[in-house]
């Protein structure tokens, strides 16, 4: 067991398990920075997981599939934004509605397209390729971890850097943070809060859809019913624990990815698999508790109590 | 009833109608026999006494979780653990009737009480975490739902499983089953318990001091705090009462005549359904039976439709999603509402002039 834990394969598996959570946590953080809790991540990921399979089969290559899935994800983000910002729907209830529609809609669509209820095995989808980085793969130990990952895993890490630069080094990123910090103050200097939040939610939808795409086109090679299995919710916790920053979210996602990888590896032991299934959720719950407790103590200290 | 309230009623019915129409359009796209499917969906539940009974039976779990969510949401505690609490309630009830060997009359009562107790403790986890660590109850409750699912599956597979049937418990003893009320249907005594819970939930929220404190905290927490209301108490009580009802609902559902074994290996979704019940009932437990009747009718219709045509049951989840979106959208039809209010104001002005 310990030997397995220290093997490069395990660290490789951590990065793989981190990828969907990371994309979704970036999606959560950009929405949160604009002042909106995007709980619809779960539903967007589920929709995207199915769309990825359907679109990649339609276009015959993964890039076309990914691009169309990202557009679809952005459209769901737009729909959420329209209801929350224009029709003044409660953001949590709107998200619950979208998640419900994702649970039912994906099954309905899959049945209509493939005639199968449980999984999309009959759809000839194309997964994103695994990439071997020349030279890096020759480095002992580290090479086996960093090279040979799925393209989406590299994209997710690239997305952390891009989102960090976007939020902290560009005028639009500044506006997003300003709106999230204080909507009225931002409006008083001529920023349209509504427009900025629209942009943030669409971007959030696109990022979440990339995580969903990876679920069915990389992590696995098909869509199965309810395959997002709470990863969107875990990402919501990851983003919150990372202070809604891309880099903080990345670190927490790595922790949750490690919990998932550990759970996957424990499947090989005698421990009942039902208990192993609890590991990622329990890790998230405990992590959230510890993080929130530390935050509460810090606030109390600052308040001079 | 003033005209604004009347308009809100109209808006709700209109939202439901729009959601149904959109669902029918979807059926037209996915089905080979859309007209038959839609007709079956609408008229199916009325076709036989048994089907009508199924509608009433389907209302029971919805009233329970809906009332639980009404109470938690009234205090603005967005705890979604009713899903897990319901599931756990079912498991506890099954374990009690299978393992405790109580006398026939006592067994179901003890089972349901234990289910309620466990539900309360379970739904209190997010509340305690919020009080002690400041964690948002939304995220923690979502996590413990999955913990509940896997814990129940673990207990089922290792302690209650009947090896001859796979993933289900041993057969529940017949004498612990809730009695049926009407011959030829499955309508059972649980319905009476559910209705009682809805009424008691209403009395608790609207006629007691604690209920008032809950609602005031839900409306404006800062104001409630300054008025001297103990927020910690509100957070804990609202979620525990919600949990009691959810757990009890799970216990009642499992002991109803439609289940003969505990076989829930996936989350059933009653916690999510509760959100739409709460939305339609406007957070008032007294209206949950009506909202549950609507959803149960739709569900039963859809399952009959799924049996006889090529449209699946999942279409209902889409309808539900659209209804939530439209009913909660404050600005939906707001132009019409404004025009109506303006027109009435003008009319009353004119009357004053005449007088």
Interface residues (C-beta under 8 A of the other chain):
Chain A: X37 X39 X83 X86 X87 X88 X89 X90 X92 X93 X94 X96 X97 X98 X99 X100 X101 X103 X104 X105 X107 X108 X111 X112 X117 X229 X230 X233 X234 X236 X237 X240 X272 X274 X275 X277 X278 X281 X282 X284 X285 X288 X289 X290 X291 X292 X293 X295 X296
Chain B: X26 X29 X30 X78 X129 X132 X133 X134 X135 X136 X138 X139 X140 X142 X143 X144 X146 X147 X150 X151 X153 X154 X157 X158 X269 X272 X275 X279 X312 X314 X315 X316 X317 X318 X320 X321 X322 X324 X325 X328 X329 X330 X331 X332
